[in-house]
Amino acid sequence: MAENKQDILIRFLVTDEQKKLIQEKMKLGGISNMSMYIRKMVLDGYIIKLDLSSINEVIPLLRSATNNINQIAKRVNATENIYRQDIADVNTKVDEIWDMMEKILMKFVNL
């Protein structure tokens, strides 16, 4: 396996304000090592860190929809009947999920 040996020192000066800005961007990128951060930015040009916490808003809707589907499946298996209201309820839950996902995705598009 090739050894990743970094033995060339590159130095540059920044102002106090620039250093604070670099540190803020490091924090946003979830990187605590300044050398790693600067190397990553110089070589790749950007770091993307997605905040997917809004996805957690969808989880209760998904649980609710899957619970409804399980209840309907049990009833259909027991009675061999399915009701229009059951299908309408599932469709409503699916529409809610799609609406919420669209809102979440639009946040990323409008960044």
Gaussian input, Z-matrix of N, CA and C with variables (Angstrom, degrees):
# hf/3-21g

backbone

0 1
 N
 C     1     B1
 C     2     B2     1     A1
 N     3     B3     2     A2     1     D1
 C     4     B4     3     A3     2     D2
 C     5     B5     4     A4     3     D3
 N     6     B6     5     A5     4     D4
 C     7     B7     6     A6     5     D5
 C     8     B8     7     A7     6     D6
 N     9     B9     8     A8     7     D7
 C    10    B10     9     A9     8     D8
 C    11    B11    10    A10     9     D9
 N    12    B12    11    A11    10    D10
 C    13    B13    12    A12    11    D11
 C    14    B14    13    A13    12    D12
 N    15    B15    14    A14    13    D13
 C    16    B16    15    A15    14    D14
 C    17    B17    16    A16    15    D15
 N    18    B18    17    A17    16    D16
 C    19    B19    18    A18    17    D17
 C    20    B20    19    A19    18    D18
 N    21    B21    20    A20    19    D19
 C    22    B22    21    A21    20    D20
 C    23    B23    22    A22    21    D21
 N    24    B24    23    A23    22    D22
 C    25    B25    24    A24    23    D23
 C    26    B26    25    A25    24    D24
 N    27    B27    26    A26    25    D25
 C    28    B28    27    A27    26    D26
 C    29    B29    28    A28    27    D27
 N    30    B30    29    A29    28    D28
 C    31    B31    30    A30    29    D29
 C    32    B32    31    A31    30    D30
 N    33    B33    32    A32    31    D31
 C    34    B34    33    A33    32    D32
 C    35    B35    34    A34    33    D33
 N    36    B36    35    A35    34    D34
 C    37    B37    36    A36    35    D35
 C    38    B38    37    A37    36    D36
 N    39    B39    38    A38    37    D37
 C    40    B40    39    A39    38    D38
 C    41    B41    40    A40    39    D39
 N    42    B42    41    A41    40    D40
 C    43    B43    42    A42    41    D41
 C    44    B44    43    A43    42    D42
 N    45    B45    44    A44    43    D43
 C    46    B46    45    A45    44    D44
 C    47    B47    46    A46    45    D45
 N    48    B48    47    A47    46    D46
 C    49    B49    48    A48    47    D47
 C    50    B50    49    A49    48    D48
 N    51    B51    50    A50    49    D49
 C    52    B52    51    A51    50    D50
 C    53    B53    52    A52    51    D51
 N    54    B54    53    A53    52    D52
 C    55    B55    54    A54    53    D53
 C    56    B56    55    A55    54    D54
 N    57    B57    56    A56    55    D55
 C    58    B58    57    A57    56    D56
 C    59    B59    58    A58    57    D57
 N    60    B60    59    A59    58    D58
 C    61    B61    60    A60    59    D59
 C    62    B62    61    A61    60    D60
 N    63    B63    62    A62    61    D61
 C    64    B64    63    A63    62    D62
 C    65    B65    64    A64    63    D63
 N    66    B66    65    A65    64    D64
 C    67    B67    66    A66    65    D65
 C    68    B68    67    A67    66    D66
 N    69    B69    68    A68    67    D67
 C    70    B70    69    A69    68    D68
 C    71    B71    70    A70    69    D69
 N    72    B72    71    A71    70    D70
 C    73    B73    72    A72    71    D71
 C    74    B74    73    A73    72    D72
 N    75    B75    74    A74    73    D73
 C    76    B76    75    A75    74    D74
 C    77    B77    76    A76    75    D75
 N    78    B78    77    A77    76    D76
 C    79    B79    78    A78    77    D77
 C    80    B80    79    A79    78    D78
 N    81    B81    80    A80    79    D79
 C    82    B82    81    A81    80    D80
 C    83    B83    82    A82    81    D81
 N    84    B84    83    A83    82    D82
 C    85    B85    84    A84    83    D83
 C    86    B86    85    A85    84    D84
 N    87    B87    86    A86    85    D85
 C    88    B88    87    A87    86    D86
 C    89    B89    88    A88    87    D87
 N    90    B90    89    A89    88    D88
 C    91    B91    90    A90    89    D89
 C    92    B92    91    A91    90    D90
 N    93    B93    92    A92    91    D91
 C    94    B94    93    A93    92    D92
 C    95    B95    94    A94    93    D93
 N    96    B96    95    A95    94    D94
 C    97    B97    96    A96    95    D95
 C    98    B98    97    A97    96    D96
 N    99    B99    98    A98    97    D97
 C   100   B100    99    A99    98    D98
 C   101   B101   100   A100    99    D99
 N   102   B102   101   A101   100   D100
 C   103   B103   102   A102   101   D101
 C   104   B104   103   A103   102   D102
 N   105   B105   104   A104   103   D103
 C   106   B106   105   A105   104   D104
 C   107   B107   106   A106   105   D105
 N   108   B108   107   A107   106   D106
 C   109   B109   108   A108   107   D107
 C   110   B110   109   A109   108   D108
 N   111   B111   110   A110   109   D109
 C   112   B112   111   A111   110   D110
 C   113   B113   112   A112   111   D111
 N   114   B114   113   A113   112   D112
 C   115   B115   114   A114   113   D113
 C   116   B116   115   A115   114   D114
 N   117   B117   116   A116   115   D115
 C   118   B118   117   A117   116   D116
 C   119   B119   118   A118   117   D117
 N   120   B120   119   A119   118   D118
 C   121   B121   120   A120   119   D119
 C   122   B122   121   A121   120   D120
 N   123   B123   122   A122   121   D121
 C   124   B124   123   A123   122   D122
 C   125   B125   124   A124   123   D123
 N   126   B126   125   A125   124   D124
 C   127   B127   126   A126   125   D125
 C   128   B128   127   A127   126   D126
 N   129   B129   128   A128   127   D127
 C   130   B130   129   A129   128   D128
 C   131   B131   130   A130   129   D129
 N   132   B132   131   A131   130   D130
 C   133   B133   132   A132   131   D131
 C   134   B134   133   A133   132   D132
 N   135   B135   134   A134   133   D133
 C   136   B136   135   A135   134   D134
 C   137   B137   136   A136   135   D135
 N   138   B138   137   A137   136   D136
 C   139   B139   138   A138   137   D137
 C   140   B140   139   A139   138   D138
 N   141   B141   140   A140   139   D139
 C   142   B142   141   A141   140   D140
 C   143   B143   142   A142   141   D141
 N   144   B144   143   A143   142   D142
 C   145   B145   144   A144   143   D143
 C   146   B146   145   A145   144   D144
 N   147   B147   146   A146   145   D145
 C   148   B148   147   A147   146   D146
 C   149   B149   148   A148   147   D147
 N   150   B150   149   A149   148   D148
 C   151   B151   150   A150   149   D149
 C   152   B152   151   A151   150   D150
 N   153   B153   152   A152   151   D151
 C   154   B154   153   A153   152   D152
 C   155   B155   154   A154   153   D153
 N   156   B156   155   A155   154   D154
 C   157   B157   156   A156   155   D155
 C   158   B158   157   A157   156   D156
 N   159   B159   158   A158   157   D157
 C   160   B160   159   A159   158   D158
 C   161   B161   160   A160   159   D159
 N   162   B162   161   A161   160   D160
 C   163   B163   162   A162   161   D161
 C   164   B164   163   A163   162   D162
 N   165   B165   164   A164   163   D163
 C   166   B166   165   A165   164   D164
 C   167   B167   166   A166   165   D165
 N   168   B168   167   A167   166   D166
 C   169   B169   168   A168   167   D167
 C   170   B170   169   A169   168   D168
 N   171   B171   170   A170   169   D169
 C   172   B172   171   A171   170   D170
 C   173   B173   172   A172   171   D171
 N   174   B174   173   A173   172   D172
 C   175   B175   174   A174   173   D173
 C   176   B176   175   A175   174   D174
 N   177   B177   176   A176   175   D175
 C   178   B178   177   A177   176   D176
 C   179   B179   178   A178   177   D177
 N   180   B180   179   A179   178   D178
 C   181   B181   180   A180   179   D179
 C   182   B182   181   A181   180   D180
 N   183   B183   182   A182   181   D181
 C   184   B184   183   A183   182   D182
 C   185   B185   184   A184   183   D183
 N   186   B186   185   A185   184   D184
 C   187   B187   186   A186   185   D185
 C   188   B188   187   A187   186   D186
 N   189   B189   188   A188   187   D187
 C   190   B190   189   A189   188   D188
 C   191   B191   190   A190   189   D189
 N   192   B192   191   A191   190   D190
 C   193   B193   192   A192   191   D191
 C   194   B194   193   A193   192   D192
 N   195   B195   194   A194   193   D193
 C   196   B196   195   A195   194   D194
 C   197   B197   196   A196   195   D195
 N   198   B198   197   A197   196   D196
 C   199   B199   198   A198   197   D197
 C   200   B200   199   A199   198   D198
 N   201   B201   200   A200   199   D199
 C   202   B202   201   A201   200   D200
 C   203   B203   202   A202   201   D201
 N   204   B204   203   A203   202   D202
 C   205   B205   204   A204   203   D203
 C   206   B206   205   A205   204   D204
 N   207   B207   206   A206   205   D205
 C   208   B208   207   A207   206   D206
 C   209   B209   208   A208   207   D207
 N   210   B210   209   A209   208   D208
 C   211   B211   210   A210   209   D209
 C   212   B212   211   A211   210   D210
 N   213   B213   212   A212   211   D211
 C   214   B214   213   A213   212   D212
 C   215   B215   214   A214   213   D213
 N   216   B216   215   A215   214   D214
 C   217   B217   216   A216   215   D215
 C   218   B218   217   A217   216   D216
 N   219   B219   218   A218   217   D217
 C   220   B220   219   A219   218   D218
 C   221   B221   220   A220   219   D219
 N   222   B222   221   A221   220   D220
 C   223   B223   222   A222   221   D221
 C   224   B224   223   A223   222   D222
 N   225   B225   224   A224   223   D223
 C   226   B226   225   A225   224   D224
 C   227   B227   226   A226   225   D225
 N   228   B228   227   A227   226   D226
 C   229   B229   228   A228   227   D227
 C   230   B230   229   A229   228   D228
 N   231   B231   230   A230   229   D229
 C   232   B232   231   A231   230   D230
 C   233   B233   232   A232   231   D231
 N   234   B234   233   A233   232   D232
 C   235   B235   234   A234   233   D233
 C   236   B236   235   A235   234   D234
 N   237   B237   236   A236   235   D235
 C   238   B238   237   A237   236   D236
 C   239   B239   238   A238   237   D237
 N   240   B240   239   A239   238   D238
 C   241   B241   240   A240   239   D239
 C   242   B242   241   A241   240   D240
 N   243   B243   242   A242   241   D241
 C   244   B244   243   A243   242   D242
 C   245   B245   244   A244   243   D243
 N   246   B246   245   A245   244   D244
 C   247   B247   246   A246   245   D245
 C   248   B248   247   A247   246   D246
 N   249   B249   248   A248   247   D247
 C   250   B250   249   A249   248   D248
 C   251   B251   250   A250   249   D249
 N   252   B252   251   A251   250   D250
 C   253   B253   252   A252   251   D251
 C   254   B254   253   A253   252   D252
 N   255   B255   254   A254   253   D253
 C   256   B256   255   A255   254   D254
 C   257   B257   256   A256   255   D255
 N   258   B258   257   A257   256   D256
 C   259   B259   258   A258   257   D257
 C   260   B260   259   A259   258   D258
 N   261   B261   260   A260   259   D259
 C   262   B262   261   A261   260   D260
 C   263   B263   262   A262   261   D261
 N   264   B264   263   A263   262   D262
 C   265   B265   264   A264   263   D263
 C   266   B266   265   A265   264   D264
 N   267   B267   266   A266   265   D265
 C   268   B268   267   A267   266   D266
 C   269   B269   268   A268   267   D267
 N   270   B270   269   A269   268   D268
 C   271   B271   270   A270   269   D269
 C   272   B272   271   A271   270   D270
 N   273   B273   272   A272   271   D271
 C   274   B274   273   A273   272   D272
 C   275   B275   274   A274   273   D273
 N   276   B276   275   A275   274   D274
 C   277   B277   276   A276   275   D275
 C   278   B278   277   A277   276   D276
 N   279   B279   278   A278   277   D277
 C   280   B280   279   A279   278   D278
 C   281   B281   280   A280   279   D279
 N   282   B282   281   A281   280   D280
 C   283   B283   282   A282   281   D281
 C   284   B284   283   A283   282   D282
 N   285   B285   284   A284   283   D283
 C   286   B286   285   A285   284   D284
 C   287   B287   286   A286   285   D285
 N   288   B288   287   A287   286   D286
 C   289   B289   288   A288   287   D287
 C   290   B290   289   A289   288   D288
 N   291   B291   290   A290   289   D289
 C   292   B292   291   A291   290   D290
 C   293   B293   292   A292   291   D291
 N   294   B294   293   A293   292   D292
 C   295   B295   294   A294   293   D293
 C   296   B296   295   A295   294   D294
 N   297   B297   296   A296   295   D295
 C   298   B298   297   A297   296   D296
 C   299   B299   298   A298   297   D297
 N   300   B300   299   A299   298   D298
 C   301   B301   300   A300   299   D299
 C   302   B302   301   A301   300   D300
 N   303   B303   302   A302   301   D301
 C   304   B304   303   A303   302   D302
 C   305   B305   304   A304   303   D303
 N   306   B306   305   A305   304   D304
 C   307   B307   306   A306   305   D305
 C   308   B308   307   A307   306   D306
 N   309   B309   308   A308   307   D307
 C   310   B310   309   A309   308   D308
 C   311   B311   310   A310   309   D309
 N   312   B312   311   A311   310   D310
 C   313   B313   312   A312   311   D311
 C   314   B314   313   A313   312   D312
 N   315   B315   314   A314   313   D313
 C   316   B316   315   A315   314   D314
 C   317   B317   316   A316   315   D315
 N   318   B318   317   A317   316   D316
 C   319   B319   318   A318   317   D317
 C   320   B320   319   A319   318   D318
 N   321   B321   320   A320   319   D319
 C   322   B322   321   A321   320   D320
 C   323   B323   322   A322   321   D321
 N   324   B324   323   A323   322   D322
 C   325   B325   324   A324   323   D323
 C   326   B326   325   A325   324   D324
 N   327   B327   326   A326   325   D325
 C   328   B328   327   A327   326   D326
 C   329   B329   328   A328   327   D327
 N   330   B330   329   A329   328   D328
 C   331   B331   330   A330   329   D329
 C   332   B332   331   A331   330   D330

   B1=1.4576
   B2=1.5223
   B3=1.3210
   B4=1.4629
   B5=1.5198
   B6=1.3180
   B7=1.4587
   B8=1.5241
   B9=1.3394
   B10=1.4600
   B11=1.5212
   B12=1.3151
   B13=1.4614
   B14=1.5186
   B15=1.2980
   B16=1.4668
   B17=1.5177
   B18=1.3201
   B19=1.4564
   B20=1.5288
   B21=1.3141
   B22=1.4627
   B23=1.5233
   B24=1.2924
   B25=1.4601
   B26=1.5221
   B27=1.3224
   B28=1.4650
   B29=1.5216
   B30=1.3172
   B31=1.4621
   B32=1.5180
   B33=1.3289
   B34=1.4576
   B35=1.5138
   B36=1.3174
   B37=1.4575
   B38=1.5259
   B39=1.3183
   B40=1.4589
   B41=1.5223
   B42=1.3192
   B43=1.4636
   B44=1.5213
   B45=1.3070
   B46=1.4601
   B47=1.5352
   B48=1.3222
   B49=1.4632
   B50=1.5368
   B51=1.3179
   B52=1.4617
   B53=1.5276
   B54=1.3287
   B55=1.4661
   B56=1.5292
   B57=1.3265
   B58=1.4721
   B59=1.5216
   B60=1.3154
   B61=1.4580
   B62=1.5346
   B63=1.3300
   B64=1.4718
   B65=1.5272
   B66=1.3241
   B67=1.4607
   B68=1.5295
   B69=1.3229
   B70=1.4661
   B71=1.5285
   B72=1.3320
   B73=1.4676
   B74=1.5234
   B75=1.3153
   B76=1.4668
   B77=1.5192
   B78=1.3176
   B79=1.4679
   B80=1.5339
   B81=1.3304
   B82=1.4643
   B83=1.5274
   B84=1.3232
   B85=1.4607
   B86=1.5149
   B87=1.3349
   B88=1.4555
   B89=1.5174
   B90=1.3297
   B91=1.4633
   B92=1.5253
   B93=1.3331
   B94=1.4576
   B95=1.5283
   B96=1.3132
   B97=1.4556
   B98=1.5280
   B99=1.3375
   B100=1.4609
   B101=1.5291
   B102=1.3138
   B103=1.4587
   B104=1.5319
   B105=1.3168
   B106=1.4682
   B107=1.5239
   B108=1.3255
   B109=1.4672
   B110=1.5285
   B111=1.3329
   B112=1.4655
   B113=1.5291
   B114=1.3278
   B115=1.4684
   B116=1.5298
   B117=1.3353
   B118=1.4637
   B119=1.5316
   B120=1.3237
   B121=1.4577
   B122=1.5316
   B123=1.3158
   B124=1.4571
   B125=1.5279
   B126=1.3240
   B127=1.4602
   B128=1.5251
   B129=1.3304
   B130=1.4643
   B131=1.5242
   B132=1.3080
   B133=1.4549
   B134=1.5107
   B135=1.3230
   B136=1.4523
   B137=1.5298
   B138=1.3024
   B139=1.4600
   B140=1.5154
   B141=1.2993
   B142=1.4594
   B143=1.5182
   B144=1.3127
   B145=1.4591
   B146=1.5202
   B147=1.3116
   B148=1.4541
   B149=1.5179
   B150=1.3021
   B151=1.4600
   B152=1.5196
   B153=1.3102
   B154=1.4612
   B155=1.5277
   B156=1.3248
   B157=1.4622
   B158=1.5256
   B159=1.3390
   B160=1.4654
   B161=1.5295
   B162=1.3281
   B163=1.4650
   B164=1.5291
   B165=1.3197
   B166=1.4739
   B167=1.5246
   B168=1.3232
   B169=1.4625
   B170=1.5280
   B171=1.3168
   B172=1.4701
   B173=1.5272
   B174=1.3095
   B175=1.4699
   B176=1.5261
   B177=1.3402
   B178=1.4769
   B179=1.5257
   B180=1.3397
   B181=1.4674
   B182=1.5218
   B183=1.3151
   B184=1.4610
   B185=1.5287
   B186=1.3342
   B187=1.4707
   B188=1.5271
   B189=1.3149
   B190=1.4639
   B191=1.5199
   B192=1.3266
   B193=1.4671
   B194=1.5234
   B195=1.3344
   B196=1.4704
   B197=1.5161
   B198=1.3315
   B199=1.4757
   B200=1.5242
   B201=1.3342
   B202=1.4701
   B203=1.5269
   B204=1.3127
   B205=1.4636
   B206=1.5319
   B207=1.3302
   B208=1.4692
   B209=1.5237
   B210=1.3250
   B211=1.4689
   B212=1.5211
   B213=1.3145
   B214=1.4708
   B215=1.5279
   B216=1.3315
   B217=1.4664
   B218=1.5225
   B219=1.3317
   B220=1.4721
   B221=1.5282
   B222=1.3309
   B223=1.4720
   B224=1.5284
   B225=1.3379
   B226=1.4641
   B227=1.5329
   B228=1.3092
   B229=1.4644
   B230=1.5269
   B231=1.3162
   B232=1.4682
   B233=1.5288
   B234=1.3361
   B235=1.4726
   B236=1.5281
   B237=1.3325
   B238=1.4593
   B239=1.5352
   B240=1.3258
   B241=1.4659
   B242=1.5291
   B243=1.3335
   B244=1.4643
   B245=1.5242
   B246=1.3096
   B247=1.4532
   B248=1.5288
   B249=1.3386
   B250=1.4666
   B251=1.5305
   B252=1.3244
   B253=1.4652
   B254=1.5343
   B255=1.3395
   B256=1.4635
   B257=1.5320
   B258=1.3107
   B259=1.4641
   B260=1.5282
   B261=1.3211
   B262=1.4702
   B263=1.5315
   B264=1.3417
   B265=1.4696
   B266=1.5272
   B267=1.3229
   B268=1.4661
   B269=1.5294
   B270=1.3216
   B271=1.4725
   B272=1.5255
   B273=1.3269
   B274=1.4684
   B275=1.5165
   B276=1.3351
   B277=1.4726
   B278=1.5217
   B279=1.3214
   B280=1.4687
   B281=1.5260
   B282=1.3281
   B283=1.4698
   B284=1.5259
   B285=1.3289
   B286=1.4681
   B287=1.5250
   B288=1.3340
   B289=1.4600
   B290=1.5247
   B291=1.3274
   B292=1.4667
   B293=1.5301
   B294=1.3323
   B295=1.4695
   B296=1.5244
   B297=1.3308
   B298=1.4570
   B299=1.5325
   B300=1.3217
   B301=1.4635
   B302=1.5267
   B303=1.3178
   B304=1.4648
   B305=1.5248
   B306=1.3427
   B307=1.4661
   B308=1.5243
   B309=1.3341
   B310=1.4608
   B311=1.5163
   B312=1.3163
   B313=1.4595
   B314=1.5310
   B315=1.3204
   B316=1.4664
   B317=1.5358
   B318=1.3298
   B319=1.4676
   B320=1.5240
   B321=1.3467
   B322=1.4514
   B323=1.5218
   B324=1.3047
   B325=1.4662
   B326=1.5259
   B327=1.3119
   B328=1.4663
   B329=1.5211
   B330=1.3213
   B331=1.4619
   B332=1.5076
   A1=109.45
   A2=117.09
   A3=122.11
   A4=110.08
   A5=114.55
   A6=120.04
   A7=109.66
   A8=117.03
   A9=121.88
   A10=108.00
   A11=116.00
   A12=120.88
   A13=109.98
   A14=114.98
   A15=120.89
   A16=107.32
   A17=115.46
   A18=118.92
   A19=113.54
   A20=117.22
   A21=120.68
   A22=108.30
   A23=116.82
   A24=122.70
   A25=110.18
   A26=115.76
   A27=122.15
   A28=106.39
   A29=116.98
   A30=120.63
   A31=109.33
   A32=114.76
   A33=119.76
   A34=108.55
   A35=115.94
   A36=121.95
   A37=110.40
   A38=115.74
   A39=122.19
   A40=108.64
   A41=115.45
   A42=119.87
   A43=108.62
   A44=115.91
   A45=120.95
   A46=110.23
   A47=116.13
   A48=121.09
   A49=110.89
   A50=116.30
   A51=119.86
   A52=111.48
   A53=116.61
   A54=120.37
   A55=110.11
   A56=116.86
   A57=120.17
   A58=110.98
   A59=116.73
   A60=121.22
   A61=110.72
   A62=116.76
   A63=120.85
   A64=109.80
   A65=116.75
   A66=120.32
   A67=111.96
   A68=116.84
   A69=120.29
   A70=110.87
   A71=115.45
   A72=119.65
   A73=111.15
   A74=117.24
   A75=120.47
   A76=110.05
   A77=115.00
   A78=120.05
   A79=110.46
   A80=116.71
   A81=120.80
   A82=111.43
   A83=116.61
   A84=121.34
   A85=113.38
   A86=116.65
   A87=119.88
   A88=113.09
   A89=116.81
   A90=121.30
   A91=108.22
   A92=116.32
   A93=119.61
   A94=112.95
   A95=118.56
   A96=122.50
   A97=108.78
   A98=116.18
   A99=120.22
   A100=111.70
   A101=117.89
   A102=121.10
   A103=110.30
   A104=116.44
   A105=120.44
   A106=110.84
   A107=115.96
   A108=120.79
   A109=110.88
   A110=116.20
   A111=120.08
   A112=110.40
   A113=117.38
   A114=120.92
   A115=110.01
   A116=116.53
   A117=121.54
   A118=110.19
   A119=117.08
   A120=120.52
   A121=111.29
   A122=117.55
   A123=120.77
   A124=110.67
   A125=117.88
   A126=120.86
   A127=112.85
   A128=117.20
   A129=120.53
   A130=113.64
   A131=117.77
   A132=121.35
   A133=115.30
   A134=117.91
   A135=119.42
   A136=110.24
   A137=114.61
   A138=122.20
   A139=106.04
   A140=116.68
   A141=120.62
   A142=108.47
   A143=115.29
   A144=120.99
   A145=106.49
   A146=116.44
   A147=120.82
   A148=110.41
   A149=115.57
   A150=121.37
   A151=106.67
   A152=116.17
   A153=121.42
   A154=111.82
   A155=116.71
   A156=119.41
   A157=112.48
   A158=117.22
   A159=119.48
   A160=111.96
   A161=116.81
   A162=120.23
   A163=109.98
   A164=117.02
   A165=120.92
   A166=112.03
   A167=117.47
   A168=120.98
   A169=111.50
   A170=116.62
   A171=121.26
   A172=111.26
   A173=117.64
   A174=121.38
   A175=112.85
   A176=120.18
   A177=118.25
   A178=113.04
   A179=116.80
   A180=119.44
   A181=111.07
   A182=117.06
   A183=120.51
   A184=110.93
   A185=116.60
   A186=120.14
   A187=110.60
   A188=115.79
   A189=120.04
   A190=111.31
   A191=116.59
   A192=120.67
   A193=110.91
   A194=117.28
   A195=118.93
   A196=111.16
   A197=118.14
   A198=120.15
   A199=110.51
   A200=116.29
   A201=119.70
   A202=111.23
   A203=116.11
   A204=120.14
   A205=110.35
   A206=117.61
   A207=120.69
   A208=111.41
   A209=116.46
   A210=119.94
   A211=111.05
   A212=116.29
   A213=120.42
   A214=109.73
   A215=116.92
   A216=120.55
   A217=111.10
   A218=117.73
   A219=120.60
   A220=110.77
   A221=115.90
   A222=119.48
   A223=111.28
   A224=116.91
   A225=120.76
   A226=110.08
   A227=116.94
   A228=120.26
   A229=111.79
   A230=116.37
   A231=119.93
   A232=112.05
   A233=117.36
   A234=119.98
   A235=113.74
   A236=116.60
   A237=122.84
   A238=111.87
   A239=115.76
   A240=121.94
   A241=108.92
   A242=115.07
   A243=120.53
   A244=107.03
   A245=115.57
   A246=120.20
   A247=110.39
   A248=114.29
   A249=119.63
   A250=111.16
   A251=116.74
   A252=120.05
   A253=111.30
   A254=116.43
   A255=119.79
   A256=110.39
   A257=115.71
   A258=120.60
   A259=110.04
   A260=116.89
   A261=120.55
   A262=110.87
   A263=117.04
   A264=120.68
   A265=111.39
   A266=116.39
   A267=120.23
   A268=109.98
   A269=116.79
   A270=120.11
   A271=111.34
   A272=117.04
   A273=121.31
   A274=110.51
   A275=116.71
   A276=120.70
   A277=110.90
   A278=116.82
   A279=120.79
   A280=109.99
   A281=117.83
   A282=120.85
   A283=111.15
   A284=117.22
   A285=121.06
   A286=110.63
   A287=116.04
   A288=120.60
   A289=109.98
   A290=117.12
   A291=120.50
   A292=111.22
   A293=117.34
   A294=120.39
   A295=110.76
   A296=116.51
   A297=119.83
   A298=110.61
   A299=117.22
   A300=120.00
   A301=110.83
   A302=117.27
   A303=120.42
   A304=110.76
   A305=117.02
   A306=120.64
   A307=110.91
   A308=115.99
   A309=120.23
   A310=110.24
   A311=117.26
   A312=120.69
   A313=111.71
   A314=117.14
   A315=120.84
   A316=110.96
   A317=117.30
   A318=119.96
   A319=110.09
   A320=116.29
   A321=120.14
   A322=111.35
   A323=117.49
   A324=121.64
   A325=109.86
   A326=117.13
   A327=121.61
   A328=113.60
   A329=118.71
   A330=120.48
   A331=112.02
   D1=134.34
   D2=-179.53
   D3=-68.70
   D4=137.18
   D5=-179.69
   D6=-86.87
   D7=133.86
   D8=179.38
   D9=-89.68
   D10=87.10
   D11=-175.95
   D12=-100.63
   D13=118.59
   D14=179.55
   D15=-109.40
   D16=100.62
   D17=-174.43
   D18=-123.61
   D19=11.31
   D20=178.62
   D21=-109.34
   D22=124.23
   D23=-178.59
   D24=-91.85
   D25=127.91
   D26=173.70
   D27=-119.84
   D28=126.67
   D29=-177.31
   D30=-124.64
   D31=148.64
   D32=172.88
   D33=-152.45
   D34=158.86
   D35=-177.12
   D36=-103.11
   D37=145.78
   D38=175.48
   D39=-134.20
   D40=160.83
   D41=174.56
   D42=-80.22
   D43=168.14
   D44=177.78
   D45=-60.79
   D46=-39.56
   D47=179.19
   D48=-64.91
   D49=-41.92
   D50=178.45
   D51=-65.13
   D52=-39.13
   D53=178.26
   D54=-62.41
   D55=-42.14
   D56=178.15
   D57=-63.29
   D58=-40.53
   D59=178.22
   D60=-63.95
   D61=-42.72
   D62=176.87
   D63=-60.31
   D64=-44.25
   D65=-179.54
   D66=-64.74
   D67=-37.97
   D68=176.67
   D69=-63.12
   D70=-43.99
   D71=179.76
   D72=-67.51
   D73=-35.47
   D74=175.71
   D75=-60.91
   D76=-44.60
   D77=-179.17
   D78=-62.74
   D79=-43.88
   D80=177.68
   D81=-62.04
   D82=-34.68
   D83=-179.80
   D84=-83.23
   D85=-4.11
   D86=179.04
   D87=72.85
   D88=26.87
   D89=-178.55
   D90=-116.84
   D91=129.49
   D92=-177.54
   D93=-105.17
   D94=-12.20
   D95=-179.11
   D96=-98.66
   D97=114.30
   D98=-174.94
   D99=-63.80
   D100=-38.78
   D101=179.51
   D102=-61.18
   D103=-44.72
   D104=178.37
   D105=-63.49
   D106=-43.07
   D107=-179.18
   D108=-61.13
   D109=-50.42
   D110=-177.28
   D111=-64.16
   D112=-41.52
   D113=178.38
   D114=-60.62
   D115=-45.30
   D116=-179.65
   D117=-61.89
   D118=-44.38
   D119=-178.65
   D120=-66.98
   D121=-39.81
   D122=-179.16
   D123=-69.05
   D124=-42.40
   D125=-176.10
   D126=-78.77
   D127=-40.67
   D128=-174.82
   D129=-104.59
   D130=-20.51
   D131=175.99
   D132=87.28
   D133=-18.17
   D134=-179.48
   D135=-162.22
   D136=158.93
   D137=173.73
   D138=-130.86
   D139=130.50
   D140=179.10
   D141=-113.72
   D142=125.60
   D143=174.56
   D144=-125.11
   D145=114.24
   D146=-178.59
   D147=-90.20
   D148=133.49
   D149=173.14
   D150=-93.31
   D151=103.51
   D152=-177.23
   D153=-99.80
   D154=18.67
   D155=-178.15
   D156=-61.62
   D157=-27.67
   D158=179.71
   D159=-67.52
   D160=-20.31
   D161=176.49
   D162=-61.92
   D163=-29.46
   D164=179.33
   D165=-60.65
   D166=-23.02
   D167=178.04
   D168=-66.93
   D169=-25.45
   D170=-176.66
   D171=-81.91
   D172=-25.72
   D173=-174.15
   D174=-56.57
   D175=-46.32
   D176=178.14
   D177=-60.75
   D178=-36.35
   D179=177.20
   D180=-65.49
   D181=-40.58
   D182=178.22
   D183=-64.33
   D184=-42.43
   D185=178.13
   D186=-61.41
   D187=-45.20
   D188=-179.93
   D189=-60.96
   D190=-44.89
   D191=-179.48
   D192=-64.20
   D193=-43.98
   D194=-179.03
   D195=-68.86
   D196=-33.75
   D197=175.03
   D198=-62.90
   D199=-44.16
   D200=177.86
   D201=-60.43
   D202=-44.43
   D203=-179.25
   D204=-63.18
   D205=-40.86
   D206=178.10
   D207=-63.04
   D208=-42.92
   D209=178.88
   D210=-63.83
   D211=-41.90
   D212=178.83
   D213=-63.94
   D214=-44.12
   D215=-179.51
   D216=-61.23
   D217=-41.79
   D218=177.95
   D219=-61.99
   D220=-44.47
   D221=-179.20
   D222=-66.14
   D223=-41.23
   D224=178.81
   D225=-63.39
   D226=-41.88
   D227=178.89
   D228=-65.30
   D229=-35.33
   D230=-178.30
   D231=-79.58
   D232=-38.80
   D233=-172.57
   D234=-109.66
   D235=-13.63
   D236=-175.08
   D237=60.29
   D238=27.32
   D239=176.89
   D240=-126.48
   D241=143.94
   D242=172.13
   D243=-127.59
   D244=142.75
   D245=-174.56
   D246=-109.10
   D247=147.00
   D248=179.22
   D249=-57.60
   D250=-37.56
   D251=-178.99
   D252=-63.78
   D253=-35.33
   D254=176.65
   D255=-60.39
   D256=-47.25
   D257=-179.90
   D258=-64.51
   D259=-41.21
   D260=178.61
   D261=-62.60
   D262=-40.68
   D263=178.80
   D264=-62.61
   D265=-44.31
   D266=179.17
   D267=-64.52
   D268=-43.26
   D269=178.57
   D270=-60.64
   D271=-39.42
   D272=178.07
   D273=-61.83
   D274=-45.79
   D275=179.68
   D276=-63.16
   D277=-42.85
   D278=179.40
   D279=-63.49
   D280=-40.92
   D281=177.49
   D282=-62.23
   D283=-40.61
   D284=177.85
   D285=-61.94
   D286=-42.39
   D287=179.71
   D288=-63.31
   D289=-46.67
   D290=179.93
   D291=-62.41
   D292=-41.09
   D293=178.80
   D294=-61.08
   D295=-44.69
   D296=-178.90
   D297=-67.03
   D298=-40.91
   D299=178.85
   D300=-64.16
   D301=-38.13
   D302=177.95
   D303=-62.45
   D304=-42.57
   D305=178.13
   D306=-62.43
   D307=-42.36
   D308=179.99
   D309=-64.22
   D310=-46.55
   D311=-178.26
   D312=-65.62
   D313=-34.15
   D314=178.42
   D315=-64.28
   D316=-30.68
   D317=176.19
   D318=-60.20
   D319=-41.09
   D320=-178.85
   D321=-72.30
   D322=-34.70
   D323=-179.88
   D324=-68.04
   D325=-35.30
   D326=-175.72
   D327=-90.38
   D328=12.59
   D329=-178.92
   D330=-65.57

